[in-house]
Amino acid sequence: MSIIEAKNIYKVYQETKVPVNALNGVNLKIEEGEFTAIVGPSGSGKTTLLNVIGGLDLPTKGDIFIEGTNLKELGSRKLIDFRLRNIGFVFQAYNLIPVLTAKENVEFIMVLQKRPKAEREARTREVLEAVGIIDKMNSKPGQLSGGQQQRVAVARALASKPRFIIADEPTANLDSKSTNELLDIMANMNKMYNTTFIFATHDQRVMDKAHRIVTIDDGKVLSDKRFGSV
């Protein structure tokens, strides 16, 4: 079942004198449970596509549907709420709140969702155990390595049981050992919970784990290859 459908997506940035055409007629469907890598050179449009899929940016032309909901038809407040309840995010720079502990960072999204305290605490412990960092639950980001911080970020993305997770260059700041451990964790989450992951990446190690590789350049899909079933 398709949970994401991008239909004829164009994105033009007008901030400079010369408009930048970041996406040029992208059509793409993502099925539930896929582990997909979107790849391409710098400036190819892969991060822009990820931002559109995640509702962080809206297309200039075309439509993005998440399980039948057209994100372009939601107002700003409804779009924020939709992201909060349906989409998990993992960023290259971790984006953890520095004054909060690992536990508090993971729990934060569920606080915004107004989940009951007992549910928040149980789910936080569950996902911190799943990413192998329960022993660091009371540590703040500054006390953690890059690999540990990214594990917390993955736990935070998983905590609210989103419909899918988008990960923008999640391994870019990690060493090989941390990268391999993180990818194993995400692959296990994909298998255990059928969690859909969509990556934008340059990293061959991410591509090697992916079930599907979508290559884009100049804002267009050049190829779309599947290597396994979801």
C-alpha angles and dihedrals in degrees: 000000000000112000094174128040124177111193120196094326119194124176122187122182113208099183093107131053089256112053115236115224101208098168125027114191103322118184117185140153124199118200126215112271097019122146099208131177120202107202138180142119123294109289093022093120100252096125091045089052091049090050091051092048090049094048092242089120132019125226120253088222133006132036137274116204125194108193090329097316113120106218091204090064095056120092118234095265093047090046091054090050092047092053091046093055102035113027133060122201133207116182135195091242094047092233094216119161103252097211093053128079122241089260092050092047091053092045095048098085090051090050089056088049089053093235115170115269095242091052092048094051095046093048093045092054091046096054095040088054090047092056092043100244105103090120089063097049093116095046122103121229093259089060093054133079120243091259092050092048091052090050088055089050091053091048090051091051091050097043099085093045095242123197088243143350126229118202120193110202091322094173099044095103097038133095121238096265094049091045094053092046092049093048091049089053093050092045089052091050088051091053098039100044102018086239112175114231126192117187133190104203152152091196116113089202090062090048090051090057095044123104090205134027121200112191119202134179132170087010094299133108107248099177141358117198129177122204101179144007125266 
